[in-house]
Amino acid sequence: MIFLKSSTQLAQLSWKIIFPGSCFPSFSKQCHWRWKQAIPVSFSSYTVYMNGAFHTQRHCQILQSEMHTLTSWRRQFSLSAAGIVNSAPVSVQPYLRLMRLDKPIGTWLLYLPCTWSIALAADPGCLPDLFMLALFGTGALMMRGAGCTINDMWDKDFDKKVSRTVSRPIASGEITQLQAFMFLGAQLSAALGILLCLNFYSIALGAASLSLVVTYPLMKRITYWPQLVLGLTFNWGALLGWSAVMGSCDWSVCLPLYFSGVMWTLIYDTVYAHQDKADDILVGVKSTALCFQEQTKPWLTGFSVAMLSGLILTGINSHQTLPYYGALSVVAIHLVYQVYSLDINKPEDCWEKFESNRNLGLLLFLGIVLGNLWKTKNNSDEQEKKLKPENDPLK
């Protein structure tokens, strides 16, 4: 059964197919539905054709009551990001979707370079600073939400023409530009509050990234390399995490780490862009997917080699140990599989490969943590060698 919506809601909300079949109201007025609650807003006498039979208004009321019970149960027990958003008050949901709270993969990809940097800055034999990890996690949530809000404000006319983005809150009209701007201000204020918890060096460094956040959405109109600008933006945490812990950047560690993160973003966001290449051509925006086309895999291979090279240099300069390089080997295998098995003409596969990069980032973080803990054992062995008396019979 397909729940129908009013003409004003039609452009704003997604269609929801609950059961096989079709719903065709025969009415003098339209049948208005809100599928999230399965409650008719207003309707007149009507019949519904479903599963090969006509049903009266009374039958539909019974059905909607059952659907309301089922929907309430699902909302109550769903712990997924999308379930949490759907469980929020209806008036709040468009704002949560505007900041992509229902799609946390972007927040993970913004957050993970911060975790790498924070873990690398930890003292030998110590776990990374948990307070900093929590602080940067909250900051990543706020800044990713702000970035998505800015992106949707710039792209509302484009989003209306793309099937994947037509239901976004601004494009669909659920949220006005003024409301989005006020919400953006709230998110940036929260992010500023988090930034002010850091040292002065990190505050200045963090503020410097704001120009990238604001201008990135425009790059797809100008260049075929907007993914490069996204990489510069999304991996700023590779610099900021270290400075937040140490007071300033050690460029011998931070720069190769930042470079590796940029290469990583070029990999996963090029894969992501292949989902939208047909729509991008239609609306006239650019991407690395359109630039590389059938040569995408050689380019991704080059980015992977560059990423791994940067991570090796990072490990050498930060005196990393065996677990780090072991994790790096698994990361390399993951990249090989990701590039080799990618089907750029299959959107579902592109999304699956794109989303798998969260696991890649977590694996690298784990390798850094274990490598740092391993330093204690190595340091203890070296100290024992220095303190051990020499058995020289001539002395």
VOGU-3710 file (C-alpha; in Angstrom, 3 decimals, decimal comma):
1> miflksstql> 0,000/0,000/0,000  1,258/3,494/-0,777  0,298/6,234/1,671  -0,700/9,414/-0,103  0,142/12,951/0,944  -1,321/16,371/0,325  -0,049/18,371/-2,607  2,037/20,576/-0,297  3,507/17,604/1,524  4,143/15,707/-1,684
11> aqlswkiifp> 7,182/17,801/-2,573  8,509/17,640/0,982  8,287/14,059/2,187  9,391/10,691/0,856  7,013/8,048/-0,466  6,747/5,021/1,775  5,793/1,609/0,328  4,389/-0,513/3,161  2,755/-3,445/1,357  2,770/-4,648/-2,252
21> gscfpsfskq> 0,008/-3,162/-4,363  -1,271/0,295/-5,132  -3,478/2,866/-3,439  -5,852/4,786/-5,709  -8,338/7,019/-3,873  -11,546/7,701/-5,730  -12,622/10,899/-4,088  -13,973/14,351/-4,462  -11,087/15,569/-2,294  -7,528/14,299/-2,008
31> chwrwkqaip> -6,622/11,745/0,625  -4,084/13,322/2,957  -1,676/11,090/4,852  1,313/11,501/7,123  3,114/8,180/6,748  5,392/8,569/9,799  2,339/8,394/12,055  -0,034/6,626/9,651  -2,828/9,051/10,524  -5,101/10,725/7,940
41> vsfssytvym> -4,987/14,502/8,303  -8,260/15,079/6,466  -10,301/13,099/3,978  -13,751/12,599/2,600  -15,495/9,393/1,609  -13,215/7,232/-0,473  -12,360/3,676/-1,444  -8,930/2,126/-1,805  -7,834/-0,445/-4,345  -5,255/-2,724/-2,746
51> ngafhtqrhc> -4,073/-6,256/-3,490  -6,711/-6,782/-6,137  -9,741/-5,582/-4,152  -11,565/-2,388/-3,243  -11,658/-1,489/0,450  -14,043/0,845/2,203  -13,117/3,777/4,410  -13,792/1,608/7,499  -11,326/-1,065/6,325  -8,705/1,600/5,748
61> qilqsemhtl> -9,247/3,004/9,230  -8,635/-0,445/10,717  -5,537/-0,825/8,571  -4,194/2,576/9,566  -4,701/1,705/13,256  -2,658/-1,465/12,795  0,024/0,453/10,938  0,131/3,049/13,709  0,783/0,293/16,265  3,476/-1,263/14,088
71> tswrrqfsls> 5,140/2,090/13,395  5,108/3,040/17,080  6,716/-0,282/17,983  9,430/0,157/15,390  10,102/3,735/16,492  10,335/2,649/20,117  12,861/-0,127/19,560  14,996/1,274/16,737  18,470/2,267/17,924  19,877/3,141/14,512
81> aagivnsapv> 20,746/6,713/13,600  17,742/6,879/11,265  15,550/5,367/13,985  16,629/8,006/16,480  15,783/10,747/13,992  12,394/9,194/13,267  11,696/8,986/17,003  12,270/12,714/17,468  9,351/15,183/17,430  8,055/15,761/13,909
91> svqpylrlmr> 8,936/19,461/14,017  12,560/18,643/14,879  13,142/15,900/12,327  13,828/18,198/9,319  16,657/19,894/11,230  18,171/16,546/12,231  18,027/15,417/8,625  19,510/18,731/7,490  22,576/18,044/9,627  22,534/14,418/8,362
101> ldkpigtwll> 22,143/12,928/11,806  20,369/10,023/10,141  23,485/9,345/8,007  26,442/9,304/10,424  29,047/8,032/7,948  30,068/11,593/7,082  30,619/12,424/10,738  32,810/9,348/11,096  34,922/10,336/8,098  35,395/13,824/9,538
111> ylpctwsial> 36,145/12,520/13,020  38,601/9,725/12,245  41,566/11,906/11,143  41,175/13,722/14,479  41,451/10,411/16,333  44,597/9,469/14,413  46,263/12,723/15,342  45,192/12,610/18,996  46,411/9,007/19,314  49,763/9,813/17,691
121> aadpgclpdl> 50,261/12,693/20,162  49,768/10,463/23,212  52,735/9,733/25,453  54,532/6,410/24,792  52,748/3,562/26,516  49,591/5,628/27,119  46,112/5,566/25,678  44,952/8,662/23,780  43,321/11,457/25,754  39,695/10,339/26,176
131> fmlalfgtga> 38,494/13,858/26,932  40,001/15,112/23,678  38,452/12,219/21,753  35,025/13,051/23,181  35,487/16,778/22,593  36,535/16,274/18,968  33,702/13,781/18,443  31,173/16,394/19,493  32,941/19,003/17,383  32,896/16,707/14,348
141> lmmrgagcti> 29,142/16,230/14,762  28,561/19,993/14,915  30,904/20,903/12,051  29,651/18,154/9,779  26,106/19,364/10,442  27,149/22,946/9,711  28,887/21,870/6,513  25,813/19,980/5,319  23,621/22,969/6,112  25,879/25,294/4,119
151> ndmwdkdfdk> 26,007/22,770/1,278  22,211/22,485/1,125  21,770/26,256/1,265  24,100/26,675/-1,717  22,691/23,686/-3,629  18,947/23,902/-3,066  18,236/24,501/-6,771  20,516/21,630/-7,809  19,063/19,305/-5,161  15,564/19,771/-6,591
161> kvsrtvsrpi> 16,763/18,239/-9,868  18,552/15,194/-8,404  16,521/12,171/-7,353  18,780/11,346/-4,384  18,620/14,859/-2,932  15,142/16,101/-3,891  13,756/15,223/-0,444  16,393/17,182/1,497  14,705/19,619/3,899  15,642/22,877/2,155
171> asgeitqlqa> 15,098/21,592/-1,388  11,702/20,129/-0,446  10,590/23,263/1,374  10,347/21,771/4,877  12,891/24,348/6,054  13,227/27,888/4,688  16,537/29,556/3,933  16,100/31,814/6,963  15,430/28,875/9,266  18,461/27,063/7,847
181> fmflgaqlsa> 20,619/30,143/8,377  19,521/30,425/12,015  20,159/26,716/12,532  23,597/27,134/10,962  24,348/29,902/13,439  23,386/27,630/16,327  25,643/24,833/15,076  28,608/27,141/14,509  28,110/28,659/17,957  28,216/25,196/19,521
191> algillclnf> 31,334/24,347/17,496  32,952/27,607/18,595  32,237/26,739/22,207  34,072/23,449/21,732  36,980/25,143/19,944  37,373/27,621/22,820  38,118/24,679/25,129  41,458/24,246/23,314  44,722/26,186/23,528  45,216/29,474/21,647
201> ysialgaasl> 47,315/27,849/18,894  44,522/25,332/18,212  41,824/28,021/18,318  43,609/29,985/15,588  44,278/26,821/13,601  40,659/25,701/13,855  39,298/29,106/12,862  41,473/29,003/9,742  39,470/26,047/8,409  36,184/27,969/8,289
211> slvvtyplmk> 36,930/29,422/4,850  37,256/25,891/3,463  33,961/24,852/5,072  32,114/27,777/3,474  33,659/27,604/0,000  33,727/23,840/-0,570  30,105/23,616/-1,849  30,970/26,127/-4,607  33,882/24,090/-5,953  31,679/21,650/-7,869
221> ritywpqlvl> 30,598/24,597/-10,019  34,194/25,645/-10,735  36,459/22,597/-10,939  36,397/18,874/-11,601  38,350/18,456/-8,355  35,888/19,424/-5,594  36,899/16,207/-3,815  40,369/17,687/-3,318  38,898/20,714/-1,556  36,734/18,386/0,525
231> gltfnwgall> 39,895/16,493/1,486  41,588/19,690/2,607  38,511/20,481/4,701  37,661/17,074/6,157  41,210/16,276/7,296  41,926/19,505/9,151  41,530/17,486/12,325  44,796/15,699/11,490  46,507/19,010/12,306  44,154/20,172/15,032
241> gwsavmgscd> 44,187/16,979/17,093  47,958/17,024/17,534  48,081/20,725/18,399  45,247/20,327/20,923  47,277/17,725/22,817  50,823/19,054/22,325  50,232/22,809/22,113  51,490/23,166/18,513  51,977/21,075/15,384  54,988/18,872/14,756
251> wsvclplyfs> 54,953/19,309/10,996  57,155/16,264/10,390  54,256/14,164/11,695  51,194/16,302/10,994  51,873/17,177/7,353  52,311/13,589/6,060  49,278/12,556/8,129  47,246/15,411/6,649  48,441/14,538/3,150  47,422/10,892/3,660
261> gvmwtliydt> 43,980/11,993/4,830  43,508/14,156/1,736  44,426/11,184/-0,470  41,991/9,018/1,472  39,197/11,530/0,888  39,963/11,572/-2,839  39,513/7,798/-2,802  36,242/7,501/-0,939  34,575/10,634/-2,287  35,410/9,778/-5,891
271> vyahqdkadd> 33,720/6,421/-5,284  30,781/8,267/-3,718  30,552/10,687/-6,664  30,053/7,820/-9,110  26,562/7,352/-7,636  25,492/10,768/-8,910  27,386/11,126/-12,179  24,267/10,938/-14,368  22,509/13,602/-12,299  25,687/15,700/-12,143
281> ilvgvkstal> 25,827/15,825/-15,935  22,149/16,753/-16,044  22,452/19,699/-13,638  25,909/20,760/-14,804  28,120/20,165/-11,752  31,612/18,676/-11,773  33,390/15,892/-9,881  36,445/13,664/-10,058  34,105/10,830/-11,077  33,251/12,736/-14,264
291> cfqeqtkpwl> 36,878/13,720/-14,739  38,322/10,196/-14,384  35,399/8,234/-15,902  36,644/4,790/-16,974  40,153/5,600/-15,729  38,897/5,847/-12,149  40,632/2,700/-10,893  44,169/3,749/-11,977  43,613/7,108/-10,293  42,336/5,436/-7,112
301> tgfsvamlsg> 45,355/3,152/-7,146  47,659/6,170/-7,334  45,832/7,866/-4,457  46,103/4,672/-2,404  49,861/4,446/-2,941  50,241/8,110/-1,980  48,110/7,613/1,129  50,119/4,609/2,303  53,410/6,388/1,614  52,304/9,321/3,750
311> liltginshq> 51,248/6,997/6,571  54,601/5,183/6,477  56,417/8,515/6,739  54,112/9,503/9,595  54,963/6,285/11,402  58,709/6,775/10,933  58,650/10,376/12,164  56,496/9,516/15,188  58,613/6,434/16,050  55,742/4,024/15,616
321> tlpyygalsv> 56,132/0,319/16,297  55,145/-3,061/14,912  51,349/-2,957/15,586  51,093/0,281/13,630  52,746/-1,197/10,555  50,704/-4,370/10,942  47,511/-2,297/10,849  48,903/-0,377/7,896  49,328/-3,675/6,023  45,671/-4,525/6,615
331> vaihlvyqvy> 44,691/-1,006/5,485  46,648/-1,628/2,269  44,796/-4,910/1,697  41,490/-3,145/2,288  42,360/-0,469/-0,283  43,404/-3,080/-2,852  40,135/-4,945/-2,384  38,106/-1,734/-2,438  39,608/-0,534/-5,714  39,817/-3,925/-7,427
341> sldinkpedc> 36,222/-4,991/-6,683  34,623/-1,574/-7,276  31,899/-1,375/-9,923  31,684/2,320/-10,776  28,464/1,774/-12,745  26,604/0,203/-9,828  25,456/2,825/-7,275  24,766/0,207/-4,606  28,341/-1,067/-4,813  29,724/2,481/-4,760
351> wekfesnrnl> 27,813/3,194/-1,565  28,992/-0,052/0,029  32,642/0,709/-0,783  32,267/4,298/0,364  30,765/3,259/3,684  33,469/0,642/4,294  36,007/3,443/4,750  34,760/3,945/8,296  36,154/0,507/9,148  39,406/1,409/7,411
361> glllflgivl> 39,760/4,539/9,524  38,936/2,695/12,753  41,497/0,023/11,895  44,208/2,652/11,455  43,223/4,273/14,761  43,501/0,914/16,516  46,925/0,372/14,952  48,140/3,756/16,226  46,871/3,061/19,753  48,439/-0,402/19,930
371> gnlwktknns> 51,638/0,877/18,350  51,859/3,559/20,996  51,273/1,067/23,806  53,977/-1,155/22,298  56,502/1,653/22,758  56,605/0,941/26,506  57,915/-2,562/25,955  60,534/-1,374/23,488  61,644/1,442/25,782  61,901/-0,964/28,723
381> deqekklkpe> 64,069/-3,351/26,693  66,383/-0,514/25,690  66,705/0,685/29,286  67,501/-2,832/30,482  70,307/-3,087/27,916  71,759/0,222/29,096  71,601/-0,743/32,793  72,902/-4,312/32,338  76,592/-4,561/33,536  79,152/-5,583/30,957
391> ndplk> 80,837/-8,920/31,566  84,281/-7,927/30,452  86,967/-9,986/32,339  89,633/-7,388/31,634  87,787/-4,680/33,612
//
